[in-house]
Amino acid sequence: MFTDSHCHLNFPELRENLPAILASMAQAQVNRALCICTTLEEFEGVHALARENAHLWSTVGVHPDNEGVQEPTLDDLLTRAKRAKVVGIGETGLDYYRLNGRTVEDMAWQRERYRTHIRAGRSTELPLVIHTRSASDDTLAILREEGGFASATDGHGSQSRSRGVFHCFTETEAVARAALDLDFYISFSGILTFRNAADLREVAAFVPMDRILIETDSPYLAPVPHRGKTNTPAYVPFVAKQIADIKGLSVEQVAKRTSDNFEALFNRTVA
């Protein structure tokens, strides 16, 4: 019924309790989840989760905030993306939130890593899973440059063009509009349920239902009423409930629409 489009089941908080977590997912009617890769070093573990569980899939990528890890080449991403049950590239993007005394100009390495992921997405025709924090202007600008989108003036574009999702969305309506204009999806997490997230709920009201995904980003960002606890995919129905309240829909309608959207983007159905 529900699909968690972004979780980290390989992280120790969840991996150590995986049988119980899978059981709680089934009880909550969460019958699909996408396990997100954040370093090449962890890829084998993430991919193993997908191989070993019928209703899990994986991505390949290196998170923009990860330093001191293996830097991905285009070939690194393309080779791993060929494996069964790898359905996306990322998570990738830009994160200027923790500059630690550096300037935005100093983050050129992060921008080049992002470009590599976009090129891999276009080459494989797999969707990008985009993370952006305090960097939305550059995130969108580089996506437009690398993503194969025809400009309004020249009318020309490459045969392949980027597609994907802006995950754990916390940006403004203007950023959401720009992402939608590029045919990307918007994914909302448990943050949407937080008392201080009124502005984000207005953004969710703006985003059309045929472009919304739901996620947990677990083990982080547990939704109300579980805020502060370790998050799991079993909690994604609380995100669906918040969207249902915003949109004036039933939870069942939101579950079906967001699951259909997941299928449309990642080309995956329940086995």
Backbone hydrogen bonds in HBPLUS format (Angstrom, degrees):
<---DONOR---> <-ACCEPTOR-->    atom                        ^
c    i                          cat <-CA-CA->   ^        H-A-AA   ^      H-
h    n   atom  resd res      DA  || num        DHA   H-A  angle D-A-AA Bond
n    s   type  num  typ     dist DA aas  dist angle  dist       angle   num
A0002-PHE N   A0029-GLN O   2.89 MM  27  6.12 164.7  1.92 158.0 160.3     1
A0031-ASN N   A0002-PHE O   3.08 MM  29  6.08 127.0  2.37 147.2 155.6     2
A0004-ASP N   A0032-ARG O   3.00 MM  28  6.25 166.1  2.02 147.6 145.0     3
A0034-LEU N   A0004-ASP O   2.95 MM  30  6.45 146.1  2.07 161.1 170.4     4
A0005-SER N   A0214-ILE O   3.01 MM 209  6.09 173.5  2.01 150.7 151.6     5
A0217-ASP N   A0006-HIS O   2.78 MM 211  5.30 154.9  1.84 164.6 157.1     6
A0007-CYS N   A0034-LEU O   3.07 MM  27  6.23 140.4  2.23 165.6 168.5     7
A0036-ILE N   A0007-CYS O   2.90 MM  29  5.96 167.5  1.92 174.9 179.2     8
A0008-HIS N   A0218-SER O   2.76 MM 210  5.74 140.0  1.92 148.0 161.5     9
A0011-PHE N   A0008-HIS O   3.12 MM   3  5.73 163.5  2.14 116.8 121.8    10
A0014-LEU N   A0011-PHE O   2.93 MM   3  5.70 148.7  2.03 126.8 134.8    11
A0015-ARG N   A0011-PHE O   2.86 MM   4  5.79 176.3  1.86 159.3 160.3    12
A0016-GLU N   A0012-PRO O   3.27 MM   4  5.78 168.2  2.28 138.3 140.9    13
A0017-ASN N   A0014-LEU O   2.96 MM   3  5.38 148.7  2.06 111.3 120.9    14
A0018-LEU N   A0015-ARG O   3.31 MM   3  4.96 157.2  2.37 111.3 107.0    15
A0021-ILE N   A0017-ASN O   2.98 MM   4  6.18 155.8  2.04 154.8 162.4    16
A0022-LEU N   A0018-LEU O   2.85 MM   4  6.03 164.9  1.87 164.4 166.6    17
A0023-ALA N   A0019-PRO O   3.04 MM   4  6.22 151.0  2.12 141.6 149.8    18
A0024-SER N   A0020-ALA O   2.90 MM   4  6.15 152.4  1.98 144.5 152.0    19
A0025-MET N   A0021-ILE O   2.90 MM   4  6.14 148.2  2.01 146.6 155.4    20
A0026-ALA N   A0022-LEU O   3.09 MM   4  6.35 159.5  2.14 144.1 148.7    21
A0027-GLN N   A0023-ALA O   3.01 MM   4  6.28 156.6  2.07 146.7 153.2    22
A0028-ALA N   A0024-SER O   3.00 MM   4  6.15 146.3  2.12 140.5 149.0    23
A0030-VAL N   A0025-MET O   2.84 MM   5  4.96 171.3  1.85 150.5 147.9    24
A0029-GLN N   A0026-ALA O   3.11 MM   3  4.96 158.6  2.15 101.8 107.3    25
A0033-ALA N   A0055-HIS O   3.10 MM  22  6.63 142.4  2.25 157.4 167.2    26
A0057-TRP N   A0033-ALA O   3.14 MM  24  6.62 146.4  2.26 151.3 159.7    27
A0035-CYS N   A0057-TRP O   2.73 MM  22  5.88 170.4  1.74 151.8 150.8    28
A0059-THR N   A0035-CYS O   3.16 MM  24  6.65 128.2  2.44 161.8 165.9    29
A0063-HIS N   A0038-THR O   2.85 MM  25  4.67 154.7  1.92 117.4 122.2    30
A0043-PHE N   A0040-LEU O   3.16 MM   3  5.06 151.7  2.24  99.5 108.1    31
A0045-GLY N   A0042-GLU O   3.08 MM   3  5.49 119.5  2.46 109.4 123.5    32
A0046-VAL N   A0042-GLU O   3.07 MM   4  6.35 160.7  2.10 158.0 164.2    33
A0047-HIS N   A0043-PHE O   2.78 MM   4  5.92 171.5  1.79 165.3 167.6    34
A0048-ALA N   A0044-GLU O   2.90 MM   4  5.98 146.6  2.01 139.3 148.5    35
A0049-LEU N   A0045-GLY O   3.29 MM   4  6.55 149.7  2.38 141.2 147.2    36
A0050-ALA N   A0046-VAL O   3.42 MM   4  6.86 152.9  2.50 144.2 150.6    37
A0051-ARG N   A0047-HIS O   2.91 MM   4  6.24 160.2  1.95 154.0 159.9    38
A0052-GLU N   A0048-ALA O   2.92 MM   4  5.96 153.4  1.99 150.7 156.9    39
A0056-LEU N   A0053-ASN O   3.20 MM   3  5.57 161.8  2.23 123.1 120.9    40
A0058-SER N   A0085-LYS O   2.96 MM  27  6.19 166.0  1.98 168.6 167.6    41
A0087-VAL N   A0058-SER O   2.87 MM  29  6.20 157.4  1.92 176.1 174.9    42
A0060-VAL N   A0088-GLY O   3.18 MM  28  6.64 144.0  2.31 141.0 148.8    43
A0090-GLY N   A0060-VAL O   2.80 MM  30  5.52 162.5  1.83 120.0 125.8    44
A0066-ASN N   A0063-HIS O   3.14 MM   3  5.56 166.2  2.16 117.3 121.7    45
A0077-LEU N   A0073-THR O   3.26 MM   4  6.62 159.2  2.30 153.1 156.2    46
A0078-LEU N   A0074-LEU O   2.92 MM   4  6.16 166.1  1.94 156.0 160.5    47
A0079-THR N   A0075-ASP O   2.88 MM   4  5.86 166.0  1.90 152.2 155.5    48
A0080-ARG N   A0076-ASP O   3.36 MM   4  6.46 166.5  2.38 141.8 145.3    49
A0081-ALA N   A0077-LEU O   2.89 MM   4  5.93 147.8  1.99 146.4 156.3    50
A0082-LYS N   A0079-THR O   3.39 MM   3  5.65 153.2  2.47 101.8 109.1    51
A0083-ARG N   A0080-ARG O   3.16 MM   3  5.73 164.7  2.19 116.0 120.7    52
A0086-VAL N   A0083-ARG O   3.26 MM   3  5.84 153.2  2.34 135.7 133.6    53
A0089-ILE N   A0127-PRO O   2.88 MM  38  6.17 162.4  1.91 156.2 161.1    54
A0129-VAL N   A0089-ILE O   2.91 MM  40  6.13 151.0  1.99 155.0 154.4    55
A0092-THR N   A0129-VAL O   2.86 MM  37  6.18 158.5  1.91 161.8 169.2    56
A0131-HIS N   A0092-THR O   2.57 MM  39  5.73 159.2  1.62 161.2 169.0    57
A0094-LEU N   A0131-HIS O   3.05 MM  37  6.41 133.3  2.28 155.7 163.8    58
A0133-ARG N   A0094-LEU O   3.15 MM  39  6.62 144.6  2.28 143.2 152.7    59
A0096-TYR N   A0133-ARG O   2.96 MM  37  6.26 154.2  2.03 173.9 171.8    60
A0102-ARG N   A0099-LEU O   3.00 MM   3  5.01 158.1  2.04 106.9 113.6    61
A0106-ASP N   A0103-THR O   2.96 MM   3  5.14 131.1  2.20  98.9 112.2    62
A0107-MET N   A0104-VAL O   2.99 MM   3  5.33 157.9  2.04 109.8 117.0    63
A0110-GLN N   A0107-MET O   2.94 MM   3  5.31 128.3  2.22 106.3 119.5    64
A0111-ARG N   A0107-MET O   3.22 MM   4  6.67 154.1  2.29 149.9 157.2    65
A0112-GLU N   A0108-ALA O   2.94 MM   4  6.22 156.1  2.00 152.9 159.2    66
A0113-ARG N   A0109-TRP O   3.04 MM   4  6.23 153.9  2.11 141.5 148.4    67
A0114-TYR N   A0110-GLN O   3.01 MM   4  6.25 156.4  2.06 146.2 152.5    68
A0115-ARG N   A0111-ARG O   2.99 MM   4  6.28 155.8  2.05 146.2 152.3    69
A0116-THR N   A0112-GLU O   3.04 MM   4  6.31 152.5  2.12 146.2 153.1    70
A0117-HIS N   A0113-ARG O   3.15 MM   4  6.52 153.6  2.22 148.0 154.2    71
A0118-ILE N   A0114-TYR O   2.99 MM   4  6.34 159.2  2.04 154.0 159.8    72
A0119-ARG N   A0115-ARG O   2.97 MM   4  6.20 162.1  2.00 152.3 156.7    73
A0120-ALA N   A0116-THR O   3.00 MM   4  6.25 148.5  2.10 141.9 151.0    74
A0121-GLY N   A0117-HIS O   2.85 MM   4  6.15 155.8  1.91 152.1 158.7    75
A0122-ARG N   A0118-ILE O   2.98 MM   4  6.29 157.0  2.03 150.9 156.5    76
A0123-SER N   A0119-ARG O   2.95 MM   4  6.10 159.0  2.00 145.2 151.3    77
A0124-THR N   A0120-ALA O   2.96 MM   4  6.06 160.0  2.00 151.4 155.9    78
A0125-GLU N   A0121-GLY O   2.77 MM   4  5.41 125.9  2.06 134.7 148.9    79
A0126-LEU N   A0121-GLY O   3.19 MM   5  5.04 129.7  2.45 132.0 141.3    80
A0128-LEU N   A0163-ARG O   2.79 MM  35  6.22 159.6  1.83 143.5 145.7    81
A0165-VAL N   A0128-LEU O   2.88 MM  37  6.30 153.5  1.95 162.1 169.1    82
A0130-ILE N   A0165-VAL O   2.85 MM  35  6.03 172.3  1.86 174.3 173.3    83
A0167-HIS N   A0130-ILE O   2.91 MM  37  5.88 153.3  1.98 152.5 160.9    84
A0139-THR N   A0135-ALA O   2.91 MM   4  6.02 159.8  1.95 157.4 164.1    85
A0140-LEU N   A0136-SER O   2.98 MM   4  6.07 164.3  2.00 151.0 153.3    86
A0141-ALA N   A0137-ASP O   2.94 MM   4  6.07 160.8  1.98 146.8 153.2    87
A0142-ILE N   A0138-ASP O   2.95 MM   4  5.95 172.7  1.96 152.6 154.1    88
A0143-LEU N   A0139-THR O   3.21 MM   4  6.22 151.9  2.29 134.5 142.7    89
A0144-ARG N   A0140-LEU O   2.91 MM   4  6.16 154.8  1.97 150.6 156.9    90
A0145-GLU N   A0141-ALA O   2.98 MM   4  6.26 151.9  2.06 143.7 151.9    91
A0146-GLU N   A0142-ILE O   2.88 MM   4  5.99 163.3  1.91 155.6 158.7    92
A0147-GLY N   A0143-LEU O   2.75 MM   4  5.15 135.7  1.94 139.7 149.1    93
A0162-SER N   A0147-GLY O   2.71 MM  15  4.75 158.2  1.75 141.2 147.2    94
A0155-GLY N   A0151-SER O   3.19 MM   4  5.73 154.1  2.26 138.5 145.0    95
A0185-TYR N   A0164-GLY O   2.92 MM  21  6.27 166.2  1.94 147.2 150.7    96
A0166-PHE N   A0185-TYR O   2.94 MM  19  6.28 162.3  1.97 150.3 150.7    97
A0187-SER N   A0166-PHE O   3.00 MM  21  6.10 167.1  2.02 158.0 153.7    98
A0169-PHE N   A0187-SER O   2.87 MM  18  5.88 174.7  1.87 174.4 172.7    99
A0176-ALA N   A0172-THR O   3.02 MM   4  6.35 160.2  2.06 148.5 154.5   100
A0177-ARG N   A0173-GLU O   2.79 MM   4  6.01 157.8  1.84 150.7 156.8   101
A0178-ALA N   A0174-ALA O   3.04 MM   4  6.27 154.8  2.11 141.4 147.8   102
A0179-ALA N   A0175-VAL O   2.93 MM   4  6.22 158.1  1.98 151.7 157.5   103
A0180-LEU N   A0176-ALA O   2.87 MM   4  6.10 162.2  1.91 154.1 159.1   104
A0181-ASP N   A0177-ARG O   2.86 MM   4  6.06 149.5  1.96 145.6 154.4   105
A0182-LEU N   A0179-ALA O   3.07 MM   3  5.21 139.1  2.25  99.1 110.8   106
A0184-PHE N   A0179-ALA O   3.04 MM   5  5.40 161.6  2.08 149.9 145.9   107
A0183-ASP N   A0180-LEU O   2.83 MM   3  4.88 156.2  1.89 110.6 114.1   108
A0186-ILE N   A0211-ARG O   2.91 MM  25  6.20 166.0  1.93 171.7 175.2   109
A0213-LEU N   A0186-ILE O   2.88 MM  27  6.08 154.4  1.94 142.0 144.7   110
A0188-PHE N   A0213-LEU O   3.04 MM  25  6.45 155.6  2.10 148.2 145.4   111
A0215-GLU N   A0188-PHE O   3.03 MM  27  6.14 142.0  2.18 159.3 156.4   112
A0192-LEU N   A0189-SER O   3.09 MM   3  6.03 160.8  2.13 125.4 128.5   113
A0193-THR N   A0190-GLY O   2.91 MM   3  5.55 157.6  1.96 119.8 126.0   114
A0194-PHE N   A0191-ILE O   2.99 MM   3  5.32 160.5  2.03 114.1 120.4   115
A0197-ALA N   A0194-PHE O   3.09 MM   3  5.36 157.1  2.14 120.4 119.8   116
A0201-ARG N   A0197-ALA O   2.99 MM   4  6.34 150.1  2.08 152.0 161.0   117
A0202-GLU N   A0198-ALA O   3.12 MM   4  6.47 141.0  2.28 142.1 152.2   118
A0202-GLU N   A0199-ASP O   3.13 MM   3  5.12 125.0  2.45  92.7 106.8   119
A0203-VAL N   A0199-ASP O   3.13 MM   4  6.56 145.3  2.25 141.2 150.6   120
A0203-VAL N   A0200-LEU O   3.06 MM   3  4.94 117.2  2.47  90.9 106.5   121
A0204-ALA N   A0200-LEU O   2.91 MM   4  6.29 155.2  1.98 149.3 156.1   122
A0205-ALA N   A0201-ARG O   2.98 MM   4  6.23 144.4  2.11 138.4 147.7   123
A0206-PHE N   A0202-GLU O   3.16 MM   4  6.43 137.7  2.35 136.5 147.0   124
A0206-PHE N   A0203-VAL O   2.97 MM   3  5.04 126.5  2.26  96.8 111.4   125
A0207-VAL N   A0203-VAL O   3.03 MM   4  6.39 150.6  2.12 153.7 161.4   126
A0211-ARG N   A0208-PRO O   3.00 MM   3  5.68 157.2  2.05 124.3 126.9   127
A0212-ILE N   A0209-MET O   3.45 MM   3  5.35 172.1  2.45 110.0 108.7   128
A0220-TYR N   A0217-ASP O   3.13 MM   3  5.75 155.0  2.20 123.3 121.6   129
A0231-ASN N   A0219-PRO O   3.11 MM  12  4.35 166.5  2.13 115.1 111.7   130
A0226-HIS N   A0223-PRO O   2.62 MM   3  5.52 143.9  1.75 140.1 144.3   131
A0229-LYS N   A0226-HIS O   2.97 MM   3  5.70 158.9  2.02 148.7 151.4   132
A0235-TYR N   A0232-THR O   2.99 MM   3  5.81 170.2  2.00 126.5 129.7   133
A0236-VAL N   A0233-PRO O   3.11 MM   3  5.53 171.9  2.12 117.7 119.9   134
A0238-PHE N   A0235-TYR O   3.06 MM   3  5.79 152.8  2.13 121.4 128.0   135
A0239-VAL N   A0236-VAL O   3.02 MM   3  5.28 132.0  2.25 106.1 118.5   136
A0240-ALA N   A0236-VAL O   3.17 MM   4  6.59 158.3  2.22 150.7 156.8   137
A0241-LYS N   A0237-PRO O   2.84 MM   4  6.08 150.1  1.93 143.1 151.3   138
A0242-GLN N   A0238-PHE O   3.13 MM   4  6.34 151.7  2.22 136.5 142.9   139
A0243-ILE N   A0239-VAL O   3.06 MM   4  6.40 159.7  2.10 152.3 157.4   140
A0244-ALA N   A0240-ALA O   2.83 MM   4  6.07 155.1  1.89 149.3 157.1   141
A0245-ASP N   A0241-LYS O   2.97 MM   4  6.25 154.5  2.04 147.4 153.4   142
A0246-ILE N   A0242-GLN O   3.03 MM   4  6.30 153.9  2.10 145.2 152.4   143
A0247-LYS N   A0243-ILE O   2.84 MM   4  5.99 159.7  1.88 155.3 160.4   144
A0248-GLY N   A0244-ALA O   2.84 MM   4  5.63 122.7  2.17 141.1 153.3   145
A0249-LEU N   A0244-ALA O   2.97 MM   5  4.66 154.1  2.03 133.7 139.2   146
A0254-VAL N   A0250-SER O   3.13 MM   4  6.50 158.4  2.17 150.0 155.4   147
A0255-ALA N   A0251-VAL O   2.83 MM   4  6.07 160.5  1.87 154.4 160.2   148
A0256-LYS N   A0252-GLU O   3.00 MM   4  6.20 163.0  2.03 148.1 151.9   149
A0257-ARG N   A0253-GLN O   2.92 MM   4  6.06 167.2  1.94 150.5 154.6   150
A0258-THR N   A0254-VAL O   2.93 MM   4  5.94 171.0  1.94 152.7 155.7   151
A0259-SER N   A0255-ALA O   3.02 MM   4  6.01 148.1  2.12 138.8 148.0   152
A0260-ASP N   A0256-LYS O   2.83 MM   4  5.98 156.6  1.89 148.8 155.6   153
A0261-ASN N   A0257-ARG O   2.92 MM   4  6.16 150.8  2.00 143.6 152.1   154
A0262-PHE N   A0258-THR O   2.97 MM   4  6.18 149.3  2.07 138.0 145.9   155
A0263-GLU N   A0259-SER O   3.02 MM   4  6.32 158.8  2.06 148.7 153.6   156
A0264-ALA N   A0260-ASP O   2.91 MM   4  6.20 155.1  1.98 147.8 155.0   157
A0265-LEU N   A0261-ASN O   2.95 MM   4  6.18 154.5  2.02 150.2 156.1   158
A0266-PHE N   A0262-PHE O   2.84 MM   4  5.86 171.7  1.85 159.2 161.1   159
A0267-ASN N   A0263-GLU O   2.67 MM   4  4.77 126.0  1.96 131.8 138.8   160
